[in-house]
Amino acid sequence: MKTTAFTKYHIANGARMAEFAGYNMPIEFSGINDEHMTVREKAGVFDVSHMGEIWVKGDKALALLQHITSNDVAKLYDGKVQYSTMPNGRGGIVDDVLVYRFSPEKYMLCVNAANVEKDWQHICAEARAFGMEPGRELENASDNIAQLAVQGPLAMKIVQKLCDEPVEDMEYYTFKQTRVAGCDTILSATGYTGSGGCEIYMYNSDADTIWEALWKAGEEYGLKNIGLGARDTLRLEKGFALYGNDIDDTTSPIEAGLGWVTKFTEGKDFIDRDLLARQKAEGVSRKLVGFKMIDRGVPRHGYKIANLEGEEIGHVTSGTMSPMLHTGIGLGYVKSQYAAVGTVIAVVIRDRLIKAEVVKYPFV
């Protein structure tokens, strides 16, 4: 298994460790519910160094990104971040990504940990038609970069103590190249929790310096370590899709409710454009919905979803007991006729039909 620049600290702090995307990662420290509430109410720090970073540069960078991503990259300006998907040419999704614009000819993609190699190969293959090559306009910098997510309502107060320039009021989905604890970083007002905060990209060689400074700055605010377990419950309460669960190579952005990052702008000839435009116009046979349990029960990934007569109509992609709502919540694909908000469906748990209601997400 791979390790991150922070693995030694997780082990020293008593984390329950497990393999995730080929890395030895912390699943929990003080307990998922405690960590979850810490991020909702105060601030927590996640090691997300397993995520990948791919640079796209040169005078064809924008053209390539417009081709391989579904969102309109031309709308970006220097210092702006965009959420997007990469269609796979078969109606599915290679990955969901963040696109960072540094200049008109310099962009960075943050990609999911489990997909780094797949994404890299896909991007390189598509780039050949634009005359772009690895080692020249394309660089997979994933192994050289560490990343921490500092999340929660007090997160930016902590990070501000480590910065010479104002960062506390950064606009959501913007970033700065700035020094944190005296180290060169990319400070991004993004995250996967919906509770505010930032993500800090740094060189591996600066990881110890930033880690130690962050904990010193966060002591007065009750900063805690947060594992991947709470990262999952936090993102699910906000209805954020998880690649491999809610979206994958078999799900289209339109089915997944990601039409808002699928832009049919004039002149943007992106992969699967015609297919996705047809799906948007004609509709799809299944849709990803959020649901809240009516009866007692906790939905889990892979559970069947049925109508009240017991006919199978879909499956759960993500589910948990919400620490904020104290009830079961989930995401899942259902036949489109059952996707309307307010529809009562059932999750099949131990061969029993446990009622749930389709609701609009985020859940909190």
Secondary structure, DSSP 8 states (H G I E B T S, - for coil): -B--TTHHHHHHTT-EEEEETTEEEEEESS-HHHHHHHHHHS-EEEE-TTSEEEEEESTTHHHHHHHH-SS-GGG--TTBEEEEEEE-SSSSEEEEEEEEEEETTEEEEEE-GGGHHHHHHHHHHHHGGGT--BTTTEEE-GGGEEEEEEESTTHHHHHHTT-SS--TT--TTBEEEEEETTEEEEEES--SSSS-EEEEEEEGGGHHHHHHHHHHHHGGGT-EE--HHHHHHHHHHTT---BTTTB-TT--TTTTT-GGG----TT---TTHHHHHHHHHH--SEEEEEEEESSS----TT-EEE-TTS-EEEEEEEEEE-TTTSSEEEEEEEEGGG-STT-EEEEEETTEEEEEEEE-S---
